[in-house]
Amino acid sequence: MATERVYVALGSNLGDRAAHLAYARDRLAVLPGTRVLRASAVEETAPLGPVPQGAYLNQMVLLETALEPRELLRELHAIEVARGRERRVRWGPRTLDLDIVRYGARTLVEPDLTVPHPELEHRDFWLRGIAELDAPTPAARG
């Protein structure tokens, strides 16, 4: 079974934000043909867009998955809905937001799925998360 390395951004600014991110990490770890390789530190950021709302907690997760991009997107949306996500207002507050940021070396442009994510270069916290995940891990001490 061929797998891809996928970066998924997690964000939350409603309710118990840390619990929403933890739930997402747990659910990602049990998706079919998927394992979580690493998770970045959690970072609090100001909201983006024109809608007044509270600060976000954000995190980047690196997965290895056999799911195709469209299958993964369906799973991400199901995780969001399970935490009460409602898509009412663009750029509005949310209990949980999960975005495919990169999917291996693939480039996709579909009406509801663009990879790499078109906002990647404009979200410094995503770039910091990816850099953290791509950094070499410290060697084991003996």
Secondary structure as GFF3:
##gff-version 3
##sequence-region A 1 142
A	DSSP	beta_strand	4	12	.	.	.	ID=ss1
A	DSSP	alpha_helix	17	29	.	.	.	ID=ss2
A	DSSP	beta_strand	34	39	.	.	.	ID=ss3
A	DSSP	beta_strand	43	45	.	.	.	ID=ss4
A	DSSP	beta_strand	56	65	.	.	.	ID=ss5
A	DSSP	alpha_helix	69	82	.	.	.	ID=ss6
A	DSSP	beta_strand	97	103	.	.	.	ID=ss7
A	DSSP	beta_strand	108	110	.	.	.	ID=ss8
A	DSSP	beta_strand	113	115	.	.	.	ID=ss9
A	DSSP	three_ten_helix	120	122	.	.	.	ID=ss10
A	DSSP	alpha_helix	124	134	.	.	.	ID=ss11
###
